[in-house]
Amino acid sequence: MLRKAIIIKERCPQDHPCPALPKCPTDAILQKGYNAPEVIEEKCIGCGKCVKICPTGAFQFER
């Protein structure tokens, strides 16, 4: 079973474009304005690029 990324919104400062957005190879991250990004579960392949690049640890793998 693939691990999927999730967002911990409380860890996202929501004042800038998400740095993980351009790193996601399947466009599974959606951000409207400077709101907290969302992960589109159906598109997430669990590569972990968002988890590695997020400076605040807002992206994590679901348990």
Rosetta silent file (secondary structure, phi, psi, omega in degrees, C-alpha in Angstrom):
SEQUENCE: MLRKAIIIKERCPQDHPCPALPKCPTDAILQKGYNAPEVIEEKCIGCGKCVKICPTGAFQFER
SCORE:     score description
SCORE:     0.000 S_00000001
   1 L     0.000  132.754 -179.707    0.000    0.000    0.000 S_00000001
   2 L   -74.929  142.954  172.018    1.338    3.429   -0.953 S_00000001
   3 L   -79.987  143.673  178.377    1.866    6.088    1.666 S_00000001
   4 L  -116.018  145.554  177.575    0.007    9.289    0.951 S_00000001
   5 E   -80.770  147.549  174.008    1.021   12.793    1.932 S_00000001
   6 E  -132.114  165.705  179.032   -1.214   14.889    4.165 S_00000001
   7 E  -111.843  132.135  169.930   -1.087   18.523    5.300 S_00000001
   8 L   -98.483   94.992 -171.168   -0.943   19.637    8.919 S_00000001
   9 H   -59.271  -29.647 -179.621   -2.544   23.053    8.330 S_00000001
  10 H   -67.303  -20.312  179.677   -1.497   24.399   11.721 S_00000001
  11 H   -91.144   -7.457 -178.308    2.150   24.060   10.649 S_00000001
  12 L   -95.203  121.748 -179.307    1.683   26.010    7.410 S_00000001
  13 L   -68.468  -19.831  175.038    2.213   29.778    7.760 S_00000001
  14 L    55.660   37.171  178.461   -0.027   30.354    4.711 S_00000001
  15 L  -126.854   19.364 -177.268    1.682   33.600    3.740 S_00000001
  16 L  -160.396  163.313  174.065    3.578   32.490    0.655 S_00000001
  17 L   -64.643  138.977 -177.919    3.360   30.207   -2.357 S_00000001
  18 L   -66.054  123.700 -179.962    3.878   26.608   -1.265 S_00000001
  19 L   -68.674  -16.846  179.836    7.450   25.506   -2.137 S_00000001
  20 L   -80.932  -20.560 -176.452    6.263   21.931   -2.636 S_00000001
  21 H   -51.961  -54.594 -178.020    3.865   22.857   -5.444 S_00000001
  22 H   -73.825  -10.943 -178.887    6.410   22.848   -8.291 S_00000001
  23 H   -88.081  -17.806 -176.621    8.165   19.749   -6.900 S_00000001
  24 L   -73.898  117.343 -176.892    5.142   17.427   -7.046 S_00000001
  25 L   -71.889  -14.220 -178.110    5.526   15.215  -10.135 S_00000001
  26 L  -115.816   10.835 -178.346    1.797   14.422  -10.341 S_00000001
  27 L    54.004   41.511 -178.345    0.335   17.883   -9.550 S_00000001
  28 L   -86.948   -1.558 -179.505   -1.283   16.428   -6.439 S_00000001
  29 E  -108.502  130.028 -179.580   -0.886   19.671   -4.467 S_00000001
  30 E  -122.095  132.082  176.364   -3.441   22.433   -4.856 S_00000001
  31 L  -135.978  126.630  177.838   -3.118   25.899   -3.332 S_00000001
  32 L  -103.994  115.622 -176.058   -5.613   28.715   -3.739 S_00000001
  33 L    61.541 -135.833  177.198   -3.982   32.071   -3.087 S_00000001
  34 L  -105.734   21.734  175.438   -1.862   31.853    0.047 S_00000001
  35 L   -70.370  166.947  177.740   -4.238   29.482    1.813 S_00000001
  36 L   -60.460  137.047  177.933   -2.926   26.196    3.131 S_00000001
  37 L   -68.440  163.379  176.859   -2.270   23.769    0.298 S_00000001
  38 E  -126.311  149.575  175.775   -4.289   20.605   -0.106 S_00000001
  39 E  -102.645  126.106  175.906   -3.205   17.164   -1.270 S_00000001
  40 L   -84.811  103.454 -171.610   -5.384   15.510   -3.896 S_00000001
  41 L   -55.007  -39.014 -177.490   -5.262   11.958   -2.551 S_00000001
  42 L   -65.772  -25.578 -178.331   -6.070   10.290   -5.860 S_00000001
  43 L   -93.698  -20.907 -175.748   -3.048   11.933   -7.510 S_00000001
  44 L   -68.884  127.902  178.815   -0.526   11.464   -4.688 S_00000001
  45 L  -105.147    2.144  176.665    1.984    8.682   -5.416 S_00000001
  46 L    73.423   28.970 -177.341    3.786    8.971   -2.073 S_00000001
  47 L   -70.795  -26.519  176.819    7.130   10.089   -3.528 S_00000001
  48 L    86.724    3.912 -179.700    7.871   12.274   -0.478 S_00000001
  49 H   -62.802  -37.677  178.945    9.204   15.303   -2.351 S_00000001
  50 H   -67.007  -39.142 -179.943    6.729   17.591   -0.569 S_00000001
  51 H   -63.717  -41.000 -177.909    7.694   16.161    2.822 S_00000001
  52 H   -71.017  -35.638 -173.227   11.387   16.792    2.130 S_00000001
  53 H   -89.755  -20.789 -176.427   11.044   20.360    0.841 S_00000001
  54 L   -68.083  117.321 -176.507    8.502   21.810    3.296 S_00000001
  55 L   -71.618  -17.647 -178.014   10.478   24.005    5.723 S_00000001
  56 L  -105.769   -0.876 -179.756    7.813   23.865    8.452 S_00000001
  57 L    74.223   23.089 -178.701    7.008   20.148    8.348 S_00000001
  58 L   -71.201  -28.101  176.741    3.417   20.774    7.253 S_00000001
  59 E   -91.150  131.344  176.254    3.584   17.846    4.828 S_00000001
  60 E  -143.634  165.372  174.549    3.742   14.415    6.422 S_00000001
  61 E   -86.314  139.671  176.863    2.868   10.885    5.466 S_00000001
  62 L   -64.204  154.851 -179.448   -0.454    9.599    6.726 S_00000001
  63 L  -101.770    0.000    0.000   -0.254    6.868    9.322 S_00000001
